[in-house]
Amino acid sequence: KNVITISPNPVEDILSLEIDTDVIDGYVTLEIIDAQGKLVLKKEISHPYINRIDTNVSHLHIGNYILSIRSNEKIVSNKFIKM
């Protein structure tokens, strides 16, 4: 079972994340890292017990990225492609 489901993937503008709240809950930090390892987006989500996050990624360059969600001491990551 995926902890984070990213759709659509590849994405053009709005990235939707479905989060398994049995694994990740409470306040989260969303981070997007590019292929060179540079942090290109960091977003604090202060609404506990959410299971969906929509994030605008239209400003990102075309390429491969890693999305990480941090909650308490848990970190989960998934890859996506920006078109």
All heavy atoms as an XYZ file, in Angstrom:
661
protein
N       0.842     -1.182      0.000
C       0.000      0.000      0.000
C       0.889      1.248      0.000
O       1.806      1.360      0.810
C      -0.911     -0.026      1.236
C      -1.868      1.123      1.306
C      -2.752      0.969      2.537
C      -3.694      2.133      2.626
N      -4.529      2.067      3.819
N       0.599      2.189     -0.890
C       1.356      3.430     -0.955
C       0.924      4.377      0.165
O      -0.262      4.566      0.397
C       1.144      4.139     -2.296
C       1.812      3.418     -3.438
O       2.784      2.687     -3.242
N       1.307      3.616     -4.633
N       1.904      4.983      0.816
C       1.608      5.978      1.836
C       1.219      7.292      1.166
O       0.330      7.993      1.618
C       2.819      6.163      2.776
C       2.565      7.277      3.780
C       3.137      4.855      3.492
N       1.891      7.614      0.044
C       1.571      8.812     -0.737
C       1.228      8.369     -2.152
O       1.986      7.632     -2.770
C       2.763      9.769     -0.851
C       3.270     10.204      0.508
C       2.397     10.994     -1.672
C       4.545     11.005      0.433
N       0.097      8.834     -2.665
C      -0.259      8.611     -4.062
C      -0.265      9.968     -4.745
O      -0.941     10.897     -4.296
C      -1.643      7.943     -4.177
O      -1.621      6.717     -3.451
C      -1.994      7.680     -5.631
N       0.524     10.082     -5.818
C       0.647     11.333     -6.556
C      -0.148     11.215     -7.848
O      -0.009     10.236     -8.574
C       2.123     11.630     -6.893
C       2.920     11.834     -5.605
C       2.246     12.830     -7.809
C       4.405     12.016     -5.829
N      -0.969     12.230     -8.123
C      -1.683     12.255     -9.401
C      -1.893     13.704     -9.838
O      -1.994     14.585     -8.984
C      -3.026     11.531     -9.271
O      -3.868     12.212     -8.366
N      -1.927     13.997    -11.097
C      -1.456     13.092    -12.149
C       0.061     12.998    -12.111
O       0.726     13.862    -11.559
C      -1.931     13.773    -13.429
C      -1.960     15.233    -13.089
C      -2.317     15.311    -11.626
N       0.595     11.987    -12.690
C       2.045     11.819    -12.781
C       2.360     11.180    -14.123
O       2.059     10.016    -14.311
C       2.569     10.951    -11.646
C       4.075     10.961    -11.544
O       4.759     11.728    -12.198
N       4.596     10.089    -10.708
N       2.884     11.962    -15.059
C       3.453     13.309    -15.009
C       2.399     14.397    -14.770
O       1.221     14.204    -15.034
C       4.098     13.505    -16.362
C       4.008     12.221    -17.091
C       3.062     11.340    -16.367
N       2.868     15.537    -14.248
C       2.003     16.651    -13.884
C       2.423     17.896    -14.649
O       3.603     18.059    -14.969
C       2.056     16.898    -12.353
C       3.462     17.251    -11.904
C       1.071     17.957    -11.923
N       1.444     18.774    -14.950
C       1.743     20.048    -15.597
C       1.625     21.212    -14.629
O       2.467     22.093    -14.614
C       0.825     20.270    -16.794
C       1.138     19.352    -17.959
C       0.324     19.681    -19.192
O      -0.022     20.869    -19.372
O       0.040     18.761    -19.956
N       0.544     21.242    -13.827
C       0.346     22.407    -12.966
C      -0.039     22.063    -11.524
O       0.635     22.458    -10.601
C      -0.660     23.386    -13.572
C      -1.952     22.710    -14.015
O      -2.172     21.534    -13.707
O      -2.755     23.393    -14.671
N      -1.107     21.336    -11.306
C      -1.549     21.026     -9.944
C      -1.271     19.560     -9.621
O      -1.767     18.659    -10.284
C      -3.059     21.319     -9.756
C      -3.379     22.777    -10.074
C      -3.487     20.961     -8.324
C      -2.707     23.788     -9.175
N      -0.462     19.367     -8.589
C      -0.103     18.039     -8.118
C      -1.015     17.702     -6.943
O      -1.102     18.469     -5.976
C       1.356     18.048     -7.660
C       1.987     16.732     -7.268
C       2.162     15.857     -8.499
C       3.333     16.986     -6.619
N      -1.724     16.585     -7.024
C      -2.607     16.145     -5.944
C      -1.975     14.973     -5.218
O      -1.526     14.013     -5.844
C      -3.964     15.728     -6.498
O      -4.621     16.838     -7.046
N      -1.959     15.069     -3.906
C      -1.393     14.017     -3.076
C      -2.483     13.420     -2.213
O      -3.216     14.143     -1.544
C      -0.319     14.578     -2.144
C       0.741     15.446     -2.762
C       1.600     16.065     -1.684
C       1.576     14.638     -3.706
N      -2.588     12.123     -2.240
C      -3.455     11.400     -1.319
C      -2.535     10.758     -0.293
O      -1.598     10.046     -0.648
C      -4.267     10.323     -2.050
C      -5.239     10.856     -3.069
C      -6.479     11.476     -2.452
O      -6.831     11.128     -1.307
O      -7.082     12.324     -3.123
N      -2.789     11.016      0.989
C      -1.913     10.561      2.058
C      -2.649      9.557      2.936
O      -3.781      9.800      3.343
C      -1.446     11.761      2.904
C      -0.693     12.750      2.020
C      -0.591     11.306      4.070
C      -0.393     14.057      2.692
N      -1.978      8.441      3.220
C      -2.529      7.434      4.129
C      -2.414      7.975      5.549
O      -1.324      8.008      6.132
C      -1.757      6.127      3.981
C      -2.303      5.019      4.858
O      -3.150      5.296      5.735
O      -1.875      3.868      4.682
N      -3.528      8.412      6.128
C      -3.505      9.029      7.457
C      -3.284      8.007      8.576
O      -3.082      8.400      9.723
C      -4.796      9.834      7.719
O      -5.921      8.993      7.498
C      -4.866     11.050      6.818
N      -3.288      6.719      8.257
C      -2.917      5.719      9.260
C      -1.406      5.737      9.499
O      -0.928      5.323     10.542
C      -3.343      4.314      8.834
C      -4.852      4.140      8.850
O      -5.534      4.884      9.595
O      -5.348      3.273      8.112
N      -0.657      6.219      8.506
C       0.808      6.265      8.601
C       1.298      7.680      8.865
O       2.147      7.919      9.710
C       1.455      5.704      7.309
C       2.967      5.790      7.374
C       1.002      4.280      7.063
N       0.749      8.653      8.138
C       1.131     10.061      8.267
C      -0.092     10.842      8.721
O      -1.117     10.822      8.062
C       1.621     10.627      6.917
C       2.854      9.879      6.409
C       1.873     12.115      7.011
C       4.109     10.139      7.192
N       0.031     11.521      9.863
C      -1.083     12.348     10.307
C      -0.549     13.556     11.063
O       0.647     13.677     11.296
C      -2.086     11.565     11.154
C      -1.485     11.060     12.451
O      -0.286     11.305     12.692
O      -2.204     10.429     13.230
N      -1.440     14.445     11.413
C      -1.042     15.645     12.124
C      -0.464     16.690     11.192
O      -0.798     16.753     10.019
N       0.417     17.508     11.713
C       1.039     18.585     10.935
C       2.156     18.009     10.079
O       2.950     17.203     10.557
C       1.563     19.658     11.883
C       0.459     20.265     12.700
C       0.183     19.799     13.978
C      -0.333     21.278     12.169
C      -0.855     20.342     14.721
C      -1.373     21.818     12.911
C      -1.626     21.350     14.181
O      -2.650     21.882     14.909
N       2.206     18.428      8.817
C       3.195     17.866      7.897
C       3.971     18.980      7.197
O       3.504     20.109      7.083
C       2.553     16.938      6.845
C       1.852     15.772      7.503
C       1.606     17.674      5.923
N       5.161     18.609      6.734
C       5.975     19.466      5.892
C       6.142     18.758      4.557
O       6.550     17.602      4.515
C       7.364     19.720      6.516
O       7.187     20.324      7.788
C       8.187     20.633      5.623
N       5.793     19.454      3.494
C       5.935     18.929      2.143
C       7.180     19.560      1.543
O       7.353     20.781      1.617
C       4.697     19.307      1.330
C       4.608     18.879     -0.116
C       3.158     18.672     -0.487
C       5.224     19.891     -1.045
N       8.058     18.740      0.968
C       9.265     19.236      0.321
C       9.378     18.622     -1.065
O       9.099     17.438     -1.246
C      10.513     18.888      1.130
C      10.558     19.541      2.482
C      11.782     19.160      3.288
O      12.437     18.146      2.968
O      12.070     19.877      4.249
N       9.804     19.442     -2.027
C      10.074     18.959     -3.377
C      11.530     19.253     -3.688
O      11.992     20.393     -3.531
C       9.145     19.607     -4.419
C       7.688     19.194     -4.132
C       9.548     19.198     -5.834
C       6.660     19.816     -5.049
N      12.244     18.210     -4.127
C      13.668     18.296     -4.415
C      13.875     17.952     -5.882
O      13.311     16.979     -6.389
C      14.445     17.317     -3.509
C      14.196     17.694     -2.043
C      15.930     17.328     -3.837
C      14.530     16.620     -1.061
N      14.698     18.768     -6.578
C      14.938     18.521     -8.004
C      16.013     17.447     -8.194
O      16.571     16.912     -7.227
C      15.261     19.823     -8.744
C      16.601     20.437     -8.377
O      17.436     19.764     -7.725
O      16.817     21.608     -8.752
N      16.316     17.138     -9.467
C      17.253     16.062     -9.796
C      18.672     16.356     -9.329
O      19.483     15.438     -9.169
C      17.235     15.800    -11.302
N      18.999     17.633     -9.070
C      20.324     18.005     -8.586
C      20.403     18.018     -7.058
O      21.425     18.350     -6.486
C      20.731     19.391     -9.125
C      21.070     19.406    -10.607
C      19.842     19.303    -11.502
O      18.827     19.920    -11.246
N      19.947     18.492    -12.541
N      19.294     17.694     -6.397
C      19.274     17.651     -4.948
C      18.915     18.973     -4.289
O      18.997     19.112     -3.072
N      18.489     19.954     -5.086
C      18.136     21.274     -4.562
C      16.681     21.294     -4.101
O      15.785     20.844     -4.813
C      18.342     22.319     -5.654
C      18.015     23.731     -5.224
C      18.207     24.702     -6.376
C      17.748     26.087     -5.977
N      17.750     27.000     -7.117
N      16.449     21.842     -2.916
C      15.097     22.015     -2.398
C      14.438     23.153     -3.175
O      14.915     24.283     -3.147
C      15.140     22.347     -0.913
C      13.806     22.581     -0.223
C      12.985     21.293     -0.188
C      14.023     23.107      1.182
N      13.361     22.854     -3.906
C      12.704     23.856     -4.753
C      11.357     24.304     -4.209
O      10.819     25.320     -4.641
C      12.563     23.372     -6.215
C      13.932     23.216     -6.858
C      11.786     22.062     -6.297
N      10.811     23.557     -3.259
C       9.540     23.947     -2.646
C       9.469     23.338     -1.253
O       9.801     22.163     -1.065
C       8.348     23.463     -3.471
C       6.974     23.836     -2.920
C       6.591     25.234     -3.381
C       5.917     22.859     -3.365
N       9.053     24.152     -0.298
C       8.814     23.663      1.062
C       7.528     24.298      1.525
O       7.339     25.506      1.409
C       9.965     24.042      1.992
C       9.810     23.470      3.386
C      11.055     23.708      4.210
C      10.909     23.101      5.582
N      12.133     23.252      6.375
N       6.627     23.473      2.014
C       5.294     23.936      2.387
C       4.901     23.289      3.706
O       4.932     22.073      3.835
C       4.327     23.541      1.264
C       2.931     24.049      1.369
C       2.168     23.638      0.105
C       0.766     24.148      0.080
N       0.050     23.746     -1.135
N       4.553     24.125      4.678
C       4.072     23.634      5.968
C       2.556     23.501      5.878
O       1.875     24.447      5.479
C       4.430     24.612      7.083
C       5.907     24.915      7.201
C       6.707     23.791      7.799
O       6.150     23.017      8.599
O       7.897     23.679      7.465
N       2.049     22.351      6.239
C       0.607     22.109      6.226
C       0.159     22.012      7.684
O       0.530     21.081      8.392
C       0.257     20.808      5.469
C       0.950     20.741      4.108
C      -1.251     20.657      5.352
C       0.519     21.776      3.117
N      -0.625     22.986      8.110
C      -0.956     23.073      9.533
C      -2.368     22.600      9.863
O      -2.911     22.960     10.892
C      -0.769     24.512     10.011
O      -1.599     25.385      9.285
N      -2.944     21.811      8.994
C      -4.274     21.267      9.251
C      -4.137     19.781      9.580
O      -3.829     18.981      8.710
C      -5.188     21.454      8.036
C      -5.316     22.881      7.618
N      -6.011     23.802      8.336
C      -4.796     23.538      6.563
C      -5.942     24.971      7.732
N      -5.201     24.839      6.668
N      -4.319     19.413     10.825
C      -4.136     18.006     11.186
C      -5.184     17.096     10.544
O      -6.292     17.518     10.262
C      -4.264     18.000     12.706
C      -5.001     19.247     13.043
C      -4.722     20.240     11.952
N      -4.761     15.880     10.311
C      -5.634     14.802      9.839
C      -6.212     15.042      8.457
O      -7.315     14.629      8.152
C      -6.739     14.517     10.871
C      -6.155     14.379     12.246
C      -6.381     15.345     13.213
C      -5.321     13.304     12.549
C      -5.805     15.227     14.472
C      -4.740     13.188     13.802
C      -4.989     14.149     14.752
O      -4.420     14.040     15.987
N      -5.441     15.700      7.624
C      -5.850     15.851      6.229
C      -5.407     14.609      5.466
O      -4.469     13.936      5.873
C      -5.220     17.111      5.582
C      -3.693     17.061      5.713
C      -5.786     18.373      6.184
C      -2.983     18.091      4.896
N      -6.067     14.299      4.379
C      -5.614     13.172      3.575
C      -5.416     13.559      2.112
O      -5.079     12.718      1.299
C      -6.560     11.979      3.687
C      -7.906     12.253      3.057
O      -8.243     13.388      2.741
N      -8.686     11.210      2.884
N      -5.601     14.854      1.796
C      -5.375     15.297      0.423
C      -4.743     16.683      0.448
O      -5.187     17.564      1.173
C      -6.682     15.342     -0.357
C      -6.482     15.730     -1.802
C      -7.814     15.809     -2.540
N      -7.605     16.417     -3.836
C      -7.764     15.784     -4.974
N      -8.151     14.535     -4.985
N      -7.565     16.406     -6.104
N      -3.697     16.832     -0.368
C      -3.015     18.113     -0.517
C      -2.888     18.405     -2.004
O      -2.422     17.552     -2.763
C      -1.606     18.085      0.107
C      -1.668     17.749      1.596
C      -0.886     19.415     -0.122
C      -0.314     17.475      2.221
N      -3.321     19.581     -2.426
C      -3.120     20.037     -3.800
C      -2.044     21.116     -3.781
O      -2.114     22.054     -2.981
C      -4.408     20.610     -4.390
C      -5.456     19.536     -4.628
O      -5.080     18.372     -4.836
O      -6.653     19.864     -4.603
N      -1.043     20.970     -4.653
C       0.080     21.899     -4.689
C       0.339     22.340     -6.122
O       0.416     21.504     -7.024
C       1.347     21.221     -4.126
O       1.091     20.822     -2.784
C       2.526     22.168     -4.146
N       0.473     23.646     -6.316
C       0.770     24.192     -7.631
C       2.259     24.024     -7.918
O       3.093     24.542     -7.178
C       0.375     25.665     -7.684
C       0.508     26.251     -9.065
O       1.206     25.739     -9.917
N      -0.177     27.348     -9.280
N       2.583     23.289     -8.988
C       3.980     23.075     -9.383
C       4.249     23.634    -10.777
O       5.251     23.292    -11.400
C       4.374     21.579     -9.306
C       4.323     21.073     -7.877
C       3.502     20.724    -10.217
N       3.372     24.524    -11.255
C       3.521     25.058    -12.611
C       4.814     25.847    -12.789
O       5.326     25.952    -13.900
C       2.315     25.927    -12.977
O       2.222     27.032    -12.114
N       5.362     26.388    -11.712
C       6.587     27.179    -11.782
C       7.847     26.321    -11.896
O       8.922     26.831    -12.202
C       6.699     28.072    -10.536
C       6.837     27.289     -9.268
N       5.763     26.645     -8.679
C       7.907     27.031     -8.496
C       6.190     26.032     -7.584
N       7.483     26.249     -7.451
N       7.742     25.010    -11.661
C       8.911     24.136    -11.733
C       9.298     23.868    -13.178
O       8.450     23.827    -14.067
C       8.622     22.805    -11.034
C       8.316     22.863     -9.536
C       8.018     21.461     -9.021
C       9.451     23.499     -8.767
N      10.589     23.678    -13.404
C      11.081     23.325    -14.734
C      10.716     21.877    -15.054
O      10.530     21.057    -14.146
C      12.597     23.492    -14.810
C      13.051     24.905    -14.633
N      12.809     25.883    -15.566
C      13.708     25.509    -13.622
C      13.309     27.030    -15.142
N      13.863     26.838    -13.949
N      10.652     21.554    -16.331
C      10.401     20.178    -16.761
C      11.512     19.285    -16.222
O      12.690     19.642    -16.283
C      10.333     20.103    -18.300
C       9.087     20.837    -18.790
C      10.348     18.662    -18.782
C       9.029     21.016    -20.293
N      11.128     18.135    -15.669
C      12.137     17.208    -15.160
C      11.603     16.282    -14.087
O      10.402     16.202    -13.846
N      12.527     15.581    -13.450
C      12.212     14.614    -12.399
C      12.398     15.243    -11.028
O      13.360     15.990    -10.813
C      13.118     13.383    -12.520
C      12.898     12.641    -13.810
O      11.772     12.379    -14.193
N      13.980     12.309    -14.496
N      11.499     14.895    -10.114
C      11.526     15.456     -8.771
C      11.225     14.375     -7.745
O      10.623     13.348     -8.073
C      10.481     16.568     -8.632
C      10.808     17.787     -9.464
C      10.411     17.860    -10.788
C      11.514     18.846     -8.915
C      10.724     18.969    -11.565
C      11.826     19.965     -9.686
C      11.428     20.017    -10.995
O      11.743     21.113    -11.747
N      11.639     14.644     -6.520
C      11.286     13.793     -5.382
C      10.439     14.633     -4.437
O      10.814     15.756     -4.083
C      12.525     13.264     -4.647
C      13.346     12.372     -5.578
C      12.124     12.509     -3.376
C      14.661     11.921     -5.001
N       9.308     14.087     -4.048
C       8.429     14.743     -3.092
C       8.543     13.996     -1.767
O       8.456     12.774     -1.746
C       6.989     14.707     -3.596
C       5.991     15.350     -2.649
C       5.038     16.211     -3.434
C       5.254     14.312     -1.863
N       8.770     14.730     -0.686
C       8.851     14.129      0.646
C       7.807     14.755      1.549
O       7.568     15.956      1.487
C      10.236     14.353      1.267
O      11.208     13.649      0.566
N       7.214     13.922      2.368
C       6.282     14.373      3.402
C       6.897     13.995      4.750
O       7.244     12.839      4.968
C       4.894     13.703      3.253
C       4.241     14.059      1.932
C       4.001     14.048      4.433
C       3.643     15.432      1.869
N       7.024     14.994      5.618
C       7.561     14.769      6.961
C       6.454     15.018      7.979
O       5.765     16.024      7.898
C       8.720     15.718      7.250
C       9.889     15.563      6.322
C      10.915     16.674      6.557
N      11.975     16.610      5.584
C      13.149     16.033      5.799
N      13.406     15.496      6.964
N      14.061     16.011      4.855
N       6.315     14.081      8.908
C       5.329     14.209      9.976
C       5.916     13.570     11.221
O       6.252     12.381     11.207
C       4.035     13.509      9.587
O       3.128     13.504     10.657
N       6.062     14.362     12.270
C       6.707     13.872     13.495
C       8.074     13.299     13.125
O       8.892     14.000     12.581
C       5.817     12.881     14.226
C       4.503     13.516     14.658
O       4.478     14.670     15.070
N       3.424     12.773     14.559
N       8.291     12.041     13.357
C       9.582     11.431     13.023
C       9.519     10.580     11.762
O      10.461      9.851     11.459
C      10.072     10.591     14.210
C      10.327     11.435     15.447
C      10.803     10.609     16.622
O      11.160      9.439     16.435
O      10.816     11.152     17.722
N       8.436     10.661     11.028
C       8.269      9.858      9.816
C       8.546     10.701      8.580
O       8.158     11.862      8.500
C       6.852      9.292      9.738
C       6.514      8.359     10.861
C       5.078      7.911     10.757
C       4.696      7.162     12.013
N       3.307      7.263     12.337
N       9.221     10.084      7.612
C       9.464     10.722      6.320
C       9.128      9.693      5.241
O       9.618      8.564      5.284
C      10.929     11.149      6.146
C      11.341     12.126      7.242
C      11.148     11.775      4.767
C      12.821     12.419      7.255
N       8.261     10.080      4.308
C       7.964      9.223      3.159
C       8.191     10.038      1.893
O       7.965     11.244      1.870
C       6.534      8.644      3.202
C       6.389      7.661      4.348
C       5.511      9.730      3.315
N       8.678      9.361      0.864
C       9.015     10.044     -0.389
C       8.444      9.301     -1.577
O       8.202      8.093     -1.509
C      10.538     10.139     -0.538
O      11.100     10.859      0.520
N       8.265     10.037     -2.656
C       7.796      9.468     -3.916
C       8.316     10.342     -5.039
O       8.543     11.527     -4.853
C       6.259      9.412     -3.934
C       5.735      8.297     -4.793
O       6.427      7.802     -5.686
N       4.507      7.886     -4.545
N       8.498      9.753     -6.209
C       9.003     10.487     -7.361
C       7.853     10.955     -8.248
O       6.809     10.308     -8.304
C       9.928      9.600     -8.190
C      11.182      9.178     -7.458
C      12.001      8.255     -8.307
C      13.215      7.761     -7.539
N      13.997      6.807     -8.323
N       8.079     12.082     -8.936
C       7.120     12.515     -9.956
C       7.855     13.245    -11.062
O       9.009     13.648    -10.907
C       5.991     13.383     -9.355
C       6.388     14.769     -8.957
C       6.245     15.829     -9.838
C       6.906     15.023     -7.697
C       6.601     17.112     -9.463
C       7.246     16.304     -7.308
C       7.113     17.348     -8.191
N       7.172     13.374    -12.185
C       7.735     14.037    -13.369
C       6.914     15.280    -13.644
O       5.686     15.230    -13.690
C       7.703     13.105    -14.597
C       8.543     11.856    -14.324
C       8.172     13.837    -15.846
C       8.371     10.761    -15.356
N       7.608     16.409    -13.857
C       6.959     17.662    -14.240
C       7.095     17.802    -15.747
O       8.186     17.705    -16.292
C       7.655     18.832    -13.508
C       7.299     20.219    -14.035
C       5.861     20.571    -13.797
C       5.552     22.020    -14.072
N       5.471     22.407    -15.465
N       5.969     18.033    -16.418
C       5.985     18.208    -17.876
C       5.834     19.661    -18.232
O       5.281     20.439    -17.512
C       4.859     17.415    -18.516
C       5.069     15.931    -18.413
S       3.822     14.999    -19.305
C       4.126     15.494    -20.963
